[in-house]
Each structure stands twice: as C-alpha cells, then as structure tokens.
Amino acid sequence: MFLDIYDIIVVGGGHAGIEASLASSNIGAKTLLITTNLQTIGQMSCNPSIGGIAKGQMVREIDALGGYSGIISDHSMIQFRMLNKSKGPAMWSPRAQCDRKLFSYYWRFFIEKNNKLDLYQDTVTSLIIKKNKIKGVKTFLGLKIKGKLVILTNGTFLNGKIHIGEKKMNGGRIEEKDVHGITEQLTKQFGLKYGRMKTGTSPRVDGRSLNYDKMKSQYGDIYTQKFSFFYKTKKLTKQRRCYITYTNQKVHNVIRNNFDYSPIFSGDIKGVSPRYCPSIEEKIYRFPNKEEHPIFVEPEGWNTVEVYINGFSTSFPEKIQYQSLKKISGFEKVKILRPGYSVEYDYFPPEQLKPTLESKVIENLFFAGQINGTTGYEEAASQGLIAGINASLKIFQKEPFILKRNQAYIGVLIDDLITKGTKEPYRMFTSRAEYRMLLRQDNADVRLTPLGYNIGLISEEKMRILDIKKSKIQRCMYLFHNISFSPKVINPILDQKKSPRIDIHKKIETILSRSEIDIKDIISIPIIMEKIKKNNFNQEILEQVSIQIKYKGYINREKENAKKLLRLENLKIPNNFDYKKIKSISLEAREKLDYYRPISLAQASRISGVSPSDLSILLIYMGR
C-alpha cells in the first residue's frame, strides 16, 4: 500500500500542505500527502477569494517560483480586480473572486496529475521520533508510515474547538473532527512551546433572499489579468458582480444587547483573535462611535445561490446572527444557509523554526501554514511552498533555499515569523515590506523565476518565455530612451493634461516621467502606436516600462538600500556561536540571540532588544 519509506510525508491537505507536497514531488522527492478527508483538499474554508493587498503579490511570487496557487485561481476565477490602482505601483495588488467548488476541483486535478505524489486518507495522531530526529508518522487507524522528513500543515485542526454561541464542538472546520496527540507529544516530550489562536468565518446566505437594489454594485476590472505568468487559461470574458452594503445603528444595537451570548465576551474563547479581521461583535465593541461598517456580499461561484458575507465573521448563536443580519439594508428577508462560527486551535510560535521552516529542536520536522500562527490562504501557501522546497533540497543534500527581505514578500513573511514571532494571527501587508517598490506584483517573475529554475520547479520553456519578456522590456526601454517628441506632436496632449509645454524636442522617457502623463497618452500618438505593434509590445510590457521610467528614482534608492542589507546578510554567524561568553553585550540581547540563533548579522539586527552597539560588539567577536 505504501512505499517502504518516503522521502517526505506532508500532513494536511490545506493550502500549505498541497503547495508543499507538489513542490517536493516536482523536485523529485518521494512524497506522501496524508489528510483526514481527501474530499476537502484545497478547500476555501473562509471567503471565496484569493489575493488582495500584499496577498496578491505573494500569489504571483508562488507562481514565479513554480507553485500552483495562481494557476488554480486563474482556473476558478469569477471576478478580477487590481486593488489600489489609484496609488503607486508598489501598492497594486491583484485579487480574484473564485468559484469555491472549481477551486477545490482544480487542486485535486493537478495533484492527481502528479505521478510522484501518493495520497492517503487518514489522521496523523503522533510522530515517530528517535533521538530528536523524525522517522515517520503514526495514524488514527494504527498505521506506522516511515518517512525521512515530515511537514506539519495541520491548519486549525490541532485540538480545534468550534463555537456557535453557547454550543461547542470539537473540530477544525464545521462537521470535521479535530486532531489530538501531536501537540501533546511535541510539548511534553520535546519541550516545544505552543499557544492558542482563534479565527472565524461568516454566515453563508441564500442570494435569492437579498435585495441587491439596495446595495452598491462592485464590478470587476474591464481589463482582466491573470495570476500566473506562464500557464494560459481562457480570458475572463464575463464576471460575477459583488455588492457592498453597510451595517447601521439598528444592527449595532442588536449586537450590543447580546454581547453576553458571544463566547468571545463570555470568556469561553481563550485564543487570540486576528487584529485585522475581527468578528462583527469585536468591531462593535472596539469602535463604539463608528456609525457603520462595510459588508461585502460575495458570490460563492458561477452556478450557486450561496453567498459569503465578508465583514460579518461571528460566533453568536444562529438566532442573533439572523436578527442582526435582517437589520442590514438589502438583508430584510435574508435566509441563512450556514451560520458563522469561531474556531480555536493550537499553534507553535514560529521563532522555534530555522529560516527553512525546519524545527530547531527536532531534525527533519518542518512546520508550515496556520500552525505557525499565520492567517490567510496566501500566507499558508507561501510557507508550504518554501517548506516543500527546503525539505526536498535537504533530501538531495543541497543548499537550503532562503528568500531575503529584498527578494520577495515571502521572504518578509518568513523572516518576520522566525525573527519576531507572533502573538496574534499574522497577516501580510505591503507596509511590512521595506523594499515594496522592488517587490511589485508585476515583476515577480523577473525576481524569482530564475531561482525557481535553479531549484528545479521551473521548466526550460518557462525560462524561454521570461527571456522573451525581458528582451521586449529592454527593447521598449531603448525605444523610449532614443525617440524624441517634437513640440508640435506632444504639446496638444500636454495641454490636455495640463502639463507644461515643451519648446524643444524631448525624449519619450522624459515626457512619460511626468506624473500627469500616462502610458496611454504616449501610445495614442499614431507613429508610436505603429512601433508598439511592430515590436509586439503588449499591455504587460508597456506597464513594466512605464513603472521603471516613472519610478526610476525610488527603485534605484531601494536597490542601493538593498545592497547595504546584503552586506549584513553575507555576514554569517556560526550556528554554534556562544553568545553567553560576550559579557559586554546586554543581558537581554544575549538571551534573545541565544534563543533565536540568527544565521546572519542582518537577521540579528531585526531581533527586538538587540541594539546597534550589541551588533558592533558581535562583529568584533566574529573577527570583523
């Protein structure tokens, strides 16, 4: 039934687990994905969307490295929007509404196409560990499966407890059992720290019971894009509409009058809630003077009446959920299909991990996803990909794959987790990345695809596609640098845009660098449009060139800052370095450096409590 021994066993079939198992098997490791229910592989447990602010950048990075989240999203997309277009390109973030059933279907489709990946339905209840080294797993059915490495991606299932008002049930998702044994083993036998976190989901309602005329329509973009740089799917020619409505004081009064029925306020829930995605009752409690809160009405697919109510996560009893929903404009005749609920679960503080996501305590044991204290499909998938890559590289005795903060949002995510830890569910934002002008969603392939190729996840064909794109960008940049506009040609456009006129010929790049001038203005000139068509420069190429010209100063400054960071990153600290012997470093710094065991001076500098003077002393002791 099984191989005698697997290279890698992945525990859990959520977003982290499937990215991990596909990455490891595609690199060549013999991989087993074991999960409690094969029918829920890749399920969207919460809202039916992928991407968003900073999250969309991570999905594109996953694709650029050879992962699948972007491909699956493109296959199941029912609406596409590029968020933050009114701001600079560092903030542009792709987001897609997805068909929930298609999303899971395509995950299963791509997994089953992989002949190197075995699947098995069972629940892992403990790990086989000898002398602090992984040897395999034990299951609920009593099986012992040997594996050289194990990746834990248990999501919300470790000792999961679901709350709907006073009703409580054990489970990681509604109608799905929780998992016992792993937390107890790792904490009691091996001393790993753990904590409890809480997340929640909103009620699903019957879309036929809503009055959309009372809501504001939210359309998708006219120019729709894809997440995947390389995988071609059909263009999204029709889209499903989303809607926006708002809570009001009547809604708030119902919620305020029933705080005692919420397990958040009754004390039943002990886990820490996500700061940036609070339940509706927490919103009303935290912001008592706010008149209204936005409610996003999101369809769950092409051919279903089921609708997700984004912004209304709750653990109230179903009766109170119904009473408060009815007070929202457009929801007067609402019918609930499934109530919202909260779930508490165990997580392991991620500062106990190496940058590869391997445990510092147990060799060959990796952690990825919500088990590390994160929230969101995209954060989980990113960790799963990196864990799968590093686990397989370790099998083949290759150097680990560690993304730096100036290389990817995924690098920021993992560095934040292992360096700073997290006391609340961690969510990625553009503000967390100090090099976000370099880490744009549009250039993720240029940044990361060559790295994916070196790992073995990117094909020769994809590299050829990237080389063609880079060549076109260079040609277009050359064109805009060398062709000049005469005053006669460009001044009418400058007048229209209320931009200063020119008296002499000016290069295209000089005109385009003006904030009020758009690339559309440039290509509206017939002679330029002719050259664009001749060179087959598409919208993607023109957008890249426009960004590089308009934001040249910002980009160059961040590149310079990144070089300075790289010098610190290259100053490696020996793994067995004895911090306790350096008495001139503060006691707090010594304790934290000894606990976190940073791999470089750059990582040490990001640990709270380690001062610049501590770093200077550390440099001296390292012989620098």
N, C-alpha and C positions, 0 to 999 in steps of 0.2 A: 504493500500500500504506500509506503514511504521509501525514500532513499535511505541507505544505511546511516548517512549523516549529511545534513545540509550545510552549505557554507553559511547561509543566513536564514534565520526564522524571523518573520515580521509578525508581530502580534497586534491585530486590529485592522479593520478594513475601512477606516475613515480616510479623510483627505491626506493625512500624514502617512498612513500605512500603505495606501496604494501608490503614492509617489515613491516611497521608499522601496517597495517591492519591485516596481517596474525599473527603477534606476539600477538597483543591484543586479537584477536578472539581465538587463540590457548590457551591463558592463561585463557580464559573463559569470557571475556567481550563481551557484545552485541555490535557489530561493524558494522558501515555503511561506505563503501568506495564510495565516490561520486566524479565523474570526468567528464570532458566535453565530452570525447569521449571514450567509452568502447572499441573501436577497437584499440586504441593505448596504452592500458595498458602494461607497461613494455617495451616500445619501446626504442631501442637504437637510440637516436637522433643524435649521432655523430658517432664515429668509432665503427666498429663491433667487439669489443674485450672487455674482462674482465680480470682484474688483471694487473700485471706489478709491477714495483719497489714500494714496500710498499703497493700498492693496492692489490696485490695477498695475502699478509699477512692478510689484512682486510677481504677479501672474505672468507678465511679459518676461521677467527675468527667468522664471521657471522654464518658460518656453525656449528662451535663448540658450539655456543650458542643456536642453534635451528632455525636459519634463513634459507632463501631459495636461496640466490643468487648463492651459489656454486652448488647447485643441478641443477638449471636452466642452468648454464654454462656447466655443465657436459653433460646434455641432448642435448645441441645445439652446442657443440664443433666441429670445423672442423680442428683445429690445436692446438697443445700444445707445449709450450716451458718453461723451467725453466731458467729464466734470471739470470745473474751474477754468474754462476757456477764456473767461474774462480776465484771468490773472496770467502771470508769466508761465512759460512752458515747463518750468520746474514743478509747477503745481498741477499740470494737466494730468488727469487720471481717468483711464477707461473703466467703464462699469457696464455690466450687462445683466438684464433680467433673463433668467433661464427657465426652460421647461423642466420642472423638478424630475419628472419621470424619465425624460430623454437624457438628462444629466447622468443619472444613475445607470441608465441603459448603455450609454457610450463608454462609461468607465468599465463596465463589465465586458463590453465588446473588445476594447483594447487590451484588457487584462487577459482575456481568453485567446487572443491572437498570439500571445507570448508563450512559446513552447518551453521556455526555460523556467517558467514560473508555475509552481504547483499551488493548488488551493485546497483548503480543508476547513470544514465547518465543525468547530468545537471551541471550548472555552479554556484558555490557559489559566490555571489557578496557582501555579508556582513555577519557579525556575530551578533548573539543575545547575548548581554552582559548587565547584570544588576548588579549594584554596583561592578563593576570591576570583575565580575565572569561570565564565559561562561554559556550560557543556550541553545545554538543551533546555527543554520545557516539559512540564507535566500538565495534563489536561483534565478537565472535569470527568471525561469518560475513562480515565485511568491510564492513558497512553503516555509513554515516555518517548519524546522525539529528540534525537540528537542534533545539535547544531553548534557550529564553531562560534557564531555570533548571533545575538538576539537584539532586535529593535522593538522596544515597547512603544506602541502608539495607541494607548487604551482610551484616549479621549476623556469622556465624562463617566466612564463605567467603573472605575475603581471605587468600591463602596458607595456607589451612586445612590442618592435618595431624592425622589421626586416629590414636590409639594404642590398641591392644589388646595388652598385654604387649609383646613384642619386635616385634610386627607393626606396621608403619606404612604408612599410605596417605594420599595427598593427597585432601582433601575437606573440605567444611564440615559435612556430615552424612554418615552412613554411606550408601554407594552413590551419593553426589552429589559431583561434581567441585568442586574449589576454584577460585578466581579469581585469575589473575595479571595484573599490569600496572598496576593502579590505585595500589597502594601505592608501587611503584617510581616512577611518574610524579609523584605528589604530593610525595614526599620528595626525589627527586633534582633535579627541575626547579623545584620551588616552595618547597622548604625546610621543609615541614610535618614535625613530629615524629610518630613512631609508636612503638608498643610491641607486646609480645606478651602475650596473656592466654590462660588455659586454663579451659575448662568441661568438664563431663562429664555423662553420663547413666547410669541404672541398667539392669540387665538386665530384660527382659520375660520372664515365665514363664507356663506353662500353668496356669491356675487350677484345672483338674481334678486337678492333681497335688498340690495343697495340702490340708492337714488343718486346716480352719477351726475345728474344735472345740478346738484347742489355742491359739487366738488370742482376743483380746478384740474384740468387735464394736464398730464405730463407726457409729452411726446418724446419719441426717440430722435436721434440726430438724422438729418436728411442724408448727410454723408456718413454712412456707417462704416466702421472699421472692424478689424479682427484682433484677437489677442495673439494669435500665432503668426510668427514671421514667415514660416515656411509651409505649413500644412494648409492646403487650399480647400475651403468649403464654399458652398453656394453663397452668393451675396444675399444679404438680408433685404429682400425687396418689400416685404410687409412686416409691420411690427405691432405688437400689442400695446395698448395705451395703459399707462399707470395714472393714478389720481392722487391729489393732495387735498386733505381736509384738516380741520383743527379741533382740538378739544376746546371746551369753554367752561365757564364757572359752574354750570349745572353738572358737568362731568366731574369737575374737581370736588364739588360738594358731596357727590355720591362717594367718591374715593375717600375724602377726609372723614366722612361719617362712619367709614368701615375699616379704618386703619387696623383696628383690633383683630380683624379677621384675616389680616395678611400675616403669613408666617415670618415675613421679614421683620415686622414690628412686634410680633408676639414672642419673639426670641427662639422660635423653632429652627430658624435658619441661622447657622453659625458661620457659614462660609462667607468669604469676602466677595462682594459684588463687583462687576465691571464698572469702573468710574464713567466710561464714555458711552456706555449703553445701558443706562439704569432702567429698572422697571417703571411703569407708569406711576405706581404708588410712591416710589422713591423720588421721581420727578416732582410730584405734587408736594411732597414733604420738604424736599430740599429748596424748592423755588416757590414759596407760598405766595409771592406777589406777582408771579407770572400769570398773565391773563389766559394764555393759550399755549398749546404745544402742537407741533405739526404731526400729522398722521399720514403715512404713505400707504396707499392702497395698491397692492402689487399682485397681479395675476400669477397663478402657480404654473401656468402652461398654456399651450395652444388650445387644447380641447378639454378644458375643465372649468367648472364654475367656482372652484375653490380659490379663495383669495387670502393672501397673507396681509396682516395688519401691522406694518412696520412702524415702530414707535409706541407700541402698546404691549410690550412684554409685561407679564404679570403672573403672580402666584395667588391671586384672590380666588375664592370659591367661584364656581361657574356662574352662580346666581348673580353675584356682584359684578362679574365680568360683563354679563348680559345687561344689567341695569345701567352700568356706566357707558357701555358702547351705544346703547339706544339714545343717549343724550347728544351724541356726536352728529353734526349736520350730515345728512345723507345716510345715516345708520338707523333711522327711526324704526324701520321694520326689519332690522338685522336678524339673521338666523345663524347661530354658531354651529359650525360643523365639528370643530375640535377646540376645546378650551386651551388657553395658555397655561404654562406651568413653569416652575423653577426646578433646577436640579443642582444638588450639592455633590461634590466629588473630591477625591484625593488628588493632589498633585505633588511633585517633588521639586523643591526650589532648584532652579537651573544652575546656580553657582556651583553645584556639585558636579558639573559636567566640564569636560575639556572643550576646546573650540570645535572639535569634530562631532560633538554631541555624545561622546562616549563617557561613561561614568568614570570618575576619578578613583572610585573605590573598587568597583567590580570590573575586571578586564573583559572586554568584548561585549559589554552590555551598553546599548545605545538607547536614548530617550528622544522622542520627537512628538510635537503637537501639544495638545492641551494638558498633557501630563507634565509639561514643563511650565505651566502657568500662563499660557497664551490664550487668546480668544480669537476666533475667526478662521474661516476655511483657508484663506490665503497664507496666514501665518503658519498654520499646521502643515499645509502642503509644502511650503518652503523648507521647513525643518525636516520633513520626511524625505525630501529630495537630497538634502545635504547629508542626513544620516545614512541613507541608502548608498550614496556615493562613497562616503568615508568607510562604511562597513565593507563594501566590496573592494575598495583600494587596499584596505588592511588585509583582506584575504589574499590578495595578489602581491602583498608586501611592497606596496608603492607608497609614495609620499602622500600625506593627508591633503585634503582639499579644503582650504580655509579662505573664505572671501573677506577682504578687508572692507572697512567702512567707506572708503572712497571708490570701491568697485561695485557695490550693489546694496540695495535696501536689505537684501537677505543677509549681507554681512553686518549691517547695522543691527538687525533683529537679533542675530545670534550673539554678537558682541555685547549688546545690552543685556541679554539674558544671563550670560555666563559671568559677566563682569559686575553687573549691578544687581542681578537677581530681580525678583518682582514679588511684591506683597499683595498685588491685585491682578486680575486678568490683564495681561499685556496686549495692547493693540498698537499696530504700527500707524504712524502719522508722518507726513512729509517733514514736520518740524523736528523729528528725531534725527534726521539726516543732515549733518553739517555740510555735506557736499551734494545737495539735492540738484544743483544745476548740472552736475555731471551725471547724476543718476536719473535721467529722464526716462519716461516710458518709451519714447521714440527711438532711443539709441541702445536699448538693452541688448540687441543682437550684436552690435559693434563692440560693446563692452565685454560680453560674456560668451558668445558663441565659439570663439577660438579656444576658450577654456574648456567648454563642453566637448569640443573636438579632441582636445588632448586627453580628456578623461576617457573618451570612448562612447559618449552619448550622442554625438553629432556626426552625421554622415558626410562623406565627400560631396554629395550632391548639395546638401545644405550649405556647406562651406563655399561651394561654387556660386550659389545664389547670393550669399553675403558678399563675396568678392565682386560680383557684378554690381551690387548695390553701392558698395564703397567706391568703385570706379566711376559710377554715374554721379555720385556726390562730388567727387573730385573734379570731374569734367564740368559740372554745373557751377561749382565754385570758381573754376578757371574762367568760364564764360562770363560770370557776373563781375569778375575782377578785371577783365580786359575790355568788355564792351562799354562804351560811353553813350550817354543820352545827350542830345543837343537840347538847348533851352526850348526850341520850337516844339520838340516832341514831348518833353516831360512837363513843361510849365502848366499846360491846361489841367493835368492831373494834380499837380502840386496846388494849383488854385482851388480845385475842387476839395482837396483835403486840408485846405487852409495851412499849407506848409510853405515856408519861404521859397520864392522863385530862385532859379539859378541864372547866371549871366554867361557862364562858360560851360563847356562840356563836362559832365560828371559821370564817373563810373556807376554802373548799376548798383554795386555793393554800397557805395556812398549814399545813394538815394534810399536804398532798402534799409539802411541802418537807422533811418529816421523812425521814431516811434509811431508816427501817424500814418506811415506808408506801409501797406500790406503787400504780400507777395502777389495777391490778386491784381493789385494795381499795376505791378510790373508786367505780368503776363497778359494784361489786357491790351498791351501795345502789339499790333499785328506782327511786326518784324521779330519781336521776342517770342511770341507765341509760335511762330514758324520754326524758330530754332529749338524751342522746347519739344515740339512734335518730332522734329527731325532726329533729336537725340533720345527720344522716348523717355523723357523725364516725367514720371508720374507724380501724383499728389504727395506721396511719401517722400520722394527725393526733394521736391520743392520745399516741403515743410522743414526737412532737415537742414537744407542750405539756408533757408530764411532764419532759422534759430541760430545757426552758427554765425551768421553775419550780424544779426541784431544784438546778440548777447555775447559777442566776442570778448569784451572786457571782463564780464562776470565769469565766463568759462575759463579764461586764462588765469584769473585770480584764484579760482578754486583749484585749478591744476597745480599752481605754484604752492598753495597750501597743502595739497595732497602729497606733493614731493617732500615737504617738510615732515609730514606724518610718516611717509615711507621710510625716512631715515631712522625714526624711532622704532618702526615696525621691524626693521632689519637688525636692531639691537636685541638679539635673542637672550633670554635669561635661562640658564641651565635648569632642567627640571628638578634637580636635587639641590638647588641653591639653598643654603642655610641662612634664612633671614634673621634668626634669633641671635646670631653672633654679632649683628650690626647694632651695637648699643646706641649709636648716635642717631639712629632713625627713631621716630616717635613710637611709643608702645602700640598705639592704635595701628600705625602703618605696618609694623612688624606682624601683628596678629592678622591683619587683613591680607597682607601679601602671602603669609604662610597658609592662610585658608584658601585664597583664590588661586594661588600658584600661577600667576600670569606667564605667558610664553614670551612676551616681548616688553620692552620698556614702554611702548605705546599703550599696550593693554594695562600695564601697571599704572600709567598716568590717569586712566579713566576710573580707577577704583576710588570710591568715596573715602576720604580720610588719608589718602596718600598725597602729600604736598610736593611742590616743585623742589624744595630743599631735600626731601626724602629721596627724590629721584636723582638729584645730583650726587648724594652720598652713595646711592646704589650704583651709579656709574663708576665711581671711584673704586668700589669693591669689585666691580666686574673688570677692572683693569683698563678703564677708558679714561 
